[in-house]
Amino acid sequence: MSTRAQAVIGALYGDEGKGLMVDRLAAATPGAVVVRSNGGAQAGHTVVDPAGLRHVFHHIGSGSFAGAATHFSRFFVAHPMLLLDELADLSQLGVKPAISSDPRAPVTTPFDVIINQALELARGTARHGSCGLGFGETIERNLRPEFALSTKDLFRPDLHARLVSIRDAWVPLRLAALGITALPTELTTALADDTTIARFEADCAAYLDHVTLWPDRRLCERGTVIFEAAQGLGLDQDRGVFPHVTRSNTGLANILAIAAEAGITELDTTYATRCYTTRHGAGPLKGEVATLPGISVVDPTNAPNEWQGCLRLAPLDLGLLREAITRDLTLDRDGITVSAGLAVTCLDQADDGFAVTDCEEVMRLDPAKAASDIADLVGLPLRAESWGPRRGDVRLHVDAAAAEIAVQ
Amino acid sequence: MGMGRFSTTDWAAYNARHVDGRSRSEVFGATGIDPQFDPARFATRESRDSAYNPQSTPIILASDVTGSMGMIAHELMRGGLITLTSEIYDRRPVSDPHIMVAAIGDAYTDAAPLQATQFEADISLASQIRALWLEGNGGGNDGESYSAAHLLAALKTSTDAFERRGRKGYLFTIGDEPVHNGLTAEQIARIFGIEPPRGLTARECLAMAQRSYEVFHIVIREGYAATRLERVLASWQPLLPGRTFVLDDHRRIAELVVSIIEITEGRDAGEVAASWPGAAAAVVAKAIGERPKRRLLPLF
């Protein structure tokens, strides 16, 4: 029996339109479950529903406006301090997603956030572009079994003792390893205050009440699977330029591992890119420019923030795009059939003509034909192109595939 | 991407926000019995062999959730039993464990004296446990309706282990009180949705369960049993001699249940107790040392 799933992956540095694509797929796939295959609450995938409701999805899958459930895979990093706030925001929009999580999903504690913020503050102007939410620190801590914390551990009667041990034994160890000798006052206070742990334990209890524990192995019982990757291939821990990377696999690696466990045999993968390139925070950005001629950048999600600064811009580099996707597609697929396609977004922001580069060559593209030109040059079939922020603005080359899944 | 909610000054706000700033009903789910857990509404709970679990072993964990168990029941149902089930899934003291969790109340005073989850073979059971309703009544009449769990096993479960392979499952009741002497016909009718010709004594309920389950009881030394342990044991030991255990530290319920199963499956009791790290070893050793047959061993 073949079991088919979809996947949406960012092709470069995030902000490619993954939320829009997942929303569109979920709307075409009744009873879908959106699976978070990497990242954590630091992701921010914007979806505007047909009625104009807008939400930046952090924990929850971007298919929620379309009625999809959410599943956190074993690679997703849970952040109990933030989940309830996002659920409250969604509830105001009339959305109450059903959420499940693999019991192995790692959990961020307040102490990971504190270390993360202390580290980025200590770097001053040389920040790495971290979001300041403790994602990478959670992965680092979980490498040590005695300090590891996964979703399943939140049930254990010794949770309090574990948190105290993370605070009293791990934090000093980690700060020393990072060469941080003094913390800003606010962080010192938060670290010393017992309320921090008490508050976090209450958040964990509430987290468990909203999240059903469900093993990745039985994922297909929850619905037709749509994998939603976070960040982009250019930020992959093994492929990006260290240290300006995220500590996870942003492409097919995690997705294939989950799919193998869940018995998924066919994977329909969409790589998403804007028709230009953006990047948050520090790190190399080939061809970076202050403004892009021919593009009117619209991005209400990425307001400048203290941790990541402003959005940076460059023309789309087809050479980089091709290389990133090709590398992702050379991974061992463990017997799973993978078909890949491209989605090009934000075409509505392009004026009459705009430039892309292919290696050193500059090309001018007509927005009306740009998506298929880009797909041809990258060597992938075109799956979708977007001409606005809503699913109705997506020109569909995915309908056939989605319809095929829906009838299975 | 791009979420940066926690600025350093947010820390004060995080800690200042009242821990229960959100409504209880928003944070905790159940405010009444969920019909899916009501034994009067389901025919049988099934534990079936499957490709994943070819040699299934049913295990029923039935905990007292009445007021006298106080915070212990709360902690057990919301955390301890989930730890216990994960330990069983991970350690597999028997082949392919299928676990059902039941919440026992008092048939004289509770609206929902018995609730039961499905049999599950993995951690997905956890959310069912958390959806059970902790009614919090009971107490005041020197007993709880533990016999309801025995009847549940006898009347409302169907297992491949017993029916196809003649192997018994495991049934543990857990609590701090004496056992009421069985159930009246009216109580059985209300709890199970069947019409019995007469009521049943505690011994009769137990005997029915023992046809297809190895039955044990664990006395948690808290609440009622903290001050009246002799009275609790006087009620249980004649029913389950050698199979009634006293647990001093309720946080070690997982270790004790797994130990009892392993010992019943033939492992050496001393070795099993010694297999637990740190303080758990002593707590488990003391609990299993309470067995009468252990007390008969010569002391050197």
Interface residues (C-beta under 8 A of the other chain):
Chain A: G14 D15 G39 A41 Q42 A43 G44 V56 H58 M81 L82 L84 D85 P103 P110 V113 I114 Q117 L121 C131 G132 L133 K152 F155 R156 P157 D158 L159 P184 E186 L187 T189 A190 D193 T195 T196 A198 R199 A202 A205 A206 L208 D209 V211 T212 L213 W214 P215 R217 R218 A230 Q231 H280 T301 N302 N305 E306 W307 Q308
Chain B: M1 G2 M3 G4 R5 F6 S7 T8 T9 W11 A12 Y14 N15 R17 V19 D20 R22 E26 V27 F28 G29 E75 R78 G79 G80 I82 T83 S86 D122 I123 S124 A126 S127 R130 R251
